[in-house]
Amino acid sequence: MPFNGLRYDNVNLTFFYNYGAHFLPIAHYTVHGFYQGMGKTAHKRDVTNTHGFPWVDASDAVSNGSMAVFRVELSTKISFLFPLEPPLSTAVDSSTSAATNPLPPPTAPSPNPLTQIHHFLSIKLTSKNYLLWRTQILPLIKGLRLLSYIDGTNWPPPSHHLNAESNTIVPNPAFSQWEQQDNLLMSALLNSLTEEVVRLVVGASTSHAIWSTLESDFASPSQACIMQFRLQLQNIKQGDSSFQSYLQQAKSVADELAATG
């Protein structure tokens, strides 16, 4: 693991690497051990009183593996172990390694598709267009593989569970993930409703509750509404409208009637 440096803060010697750090209590560490870690032996001197050792020069230490030449200031202030001029071979190896193994650029997390769903919904649900709205939004929900949230087959996991190691009740990460996804789906559904319809689902706490309420109110109308659709279908006349317009009007009423089951 590439070695980047070391920091001393009167308590710890901290070895910094590209992918983390290793902490050593200064009271249990020695200059002798430090030199050995650098590949160079030295007299054993316990570093317990830093005032007596303002500087420890390691400039003559031998490069060991990926470690270059360092020196460290042991004072009462925070100080850093920093590289002096590394051997030529080390510099060449480092530049070659950087050229052949460049670090990948950081990537931003992908946004959840539900946060962009409003771009695909041109029809908001009113009291009269449930079939059109359902035809528009259902394929999106299926495409995102979230149908189980609204049809009631994906129930939330327990909010807490027993941690076997500590034998304590702790929050369940699976519940947090489920809750986040369901809240995003709830938001998408609510954004596809007109204000008059939103009033019908006030108090719904899950996407399944919203979907069930809308189905109950619009997909299963009363017998009076069914009779009204049938009468509309029977009384449609072409009149002065084109044949295409006449067929479209008849199909619209027939679809509404079919949606009642």
C-alpha positions, 0 to 999 in steps of 0.5 A: 500500500503506497505510503504518503506521510506521517503526522505527529500530534503529541499523542499519535504517530499517524502513518498516512497511506493512499487508502487510509491511515495507521495510528500508533500511540507515541508513548509506545513507539520509539525512534529506534522502531521508527528507523527500523520501519524505514529500513535503518537501525538506530539507538533505542530512544523512547519518545515520551518527553517530546520537549527533549527531542525537537527534531529527529532527522531521518534524512539518512534513512534508506528507502524501503519499498514504496517509502521515500526519505522523510524527517519528522519534527517532534515538538509540542505543536502539530507537525508533519512528516514530509518527503525530502528528495527521494532516490531517482529510482523511486521518483521514476517508479512513482511517475511510471506508476502514475502514468500506467495506473491513473486514478479514475475520476470521481463519479457522481451518484446516479439520480433515482429515476423517480425524481425525473418521472414528472417529465414523462407524465403529461396527463394529471388525474382528474375526476374524469380521466382515470383511464387515460391517467392509468394508461399513462402511469402504469407502464412507467411504474412497471418499467421501474419495477415498482409495481409490487409497491402499489399492488400490495405484494411488497410489504415493508420489512420490520423497522428494527431487528435484533443484532446477533453480535450485540444482542440489541434491537437496532434499526433495520437498513432494509426498512430504511431502503424500502421507505425511501423508495416508497416515499419517492413513489408516493411523491411521483404519484402525488405530482401526477394528480390535480389538486381536487384529486390530491384531497382524496388521498390526504393521510395516505402513508404509503404508495399502496394506500394512494393507489388503492384509494384511487382505484376505489374511487375511480375504477369502481364507480357506482351503478349509476355511473355505469348506467350513465356511460351506457346511455352516453354510448347509446346516444352518441350521434355523428351529426356534423362531426367527421366520421373519425371524430365520431368513432373517437368519441364512441371509443372514449366512452366505451373505454371508460365503461370497460374500466368499470369492469 
